[in-house]
Amino acid sequence: MMVATRSEEETRELGAALGRAAQPGDVVLLLGNFGAGKTTLVQGMARGLGIGDVVTSPSFVIANEYHGTIPLYHIDLYRIDEMDTTTLEALAEYFGGDGVCVVEWPAAVPTDLVHDATRVALAVSGENEREFTFQAGPDRLRAVFEHWRVPAHAARGD
């Protein structure tokens, strides 16, 4: 199921809706190239979880933790080709835990950790437009995407 946004703010709004629907233990894998909107979507998820902190990509630290109504664990594995035991053990604590775990560049994560994860593929479709394809996940997160399938201009009365 695919939805589109027309601006960074709309991408954050979609993320906020996902954050409000998220529950502890959720794992969301974000698949997309540079500039596809992964971190912008996570910023929105943080908003939906009541997090007021500035959310940035954890590219150099691998994981950032934020605390809101439930914790948000934002993981970026761009620089990780292969998991060493220490990194894997540290990251495994985030998966299925007390918060929402969102992973950018998840290719290095063993499949047994993410077999029940929500998968969202992101693509650039214009200067400010992004497409998000919901590939798997719980019905409550799928419902967010179903709601967003209504064209944004129709929802606003444009």
Residue, then its C-alpha position, 0 to 999 in steps of 0.5 A: m500500500m502506497v501513500a504520498t506526501r507533498s512536503e517535509e511537514e506532511t511527511r512529519e504529519l504521517g510520522a506523527a500519525l504512526g507515532r500515535a499508533a505505535q506501541p511498545g515492542d514495535v520495530v519499524l524498518l525504513l528502506g530508502n536512499f539518501g534524501a528519501g525522508k527517513t529521518t524526517l519521518v522519524q521526526g514526525m514519529a517522535r512528535g506523535l510519541g510526545i517527544g519534544d527533543v530535536v531528532t537527528s540521524p544517529s549516523f555516527v553514534i548508531a542509536n539515539e534514545y528519546h523519551g516520550t509517552i513511550p521511548l523511541y529508539h532511532i537506529d541508523l546502520y548505514r555505516i554497518d556492513e556486518m554486525d559484530t557480536t558486541t554491536l548485535e547484543a547492544l542493538a538486540e536490547y532495543f528490538g521488542g523492548d519497552g519502546v518503538c525501535v526505528v531502523e534506517w538502513p536495516a540490511a545488517v540486522p539479522t532476520d530473526l530480530v526483525h521477522d515481525a517488523t513493519r517495513v516502510a519503503l521510501a522514495v523521492s517522487g519530486e522535489n518535496e514529494r515522497e512516496f511511502t510503501f507499507q510492506a508489512g506490519p500490524d493492522r493499527l499501523r496499516a490503518v494509518f497508511e489506509h487513512w493517508r491513502v486519501p489524496a492530501h488535496a481532497a482531505r484538505g478541500d483543495 
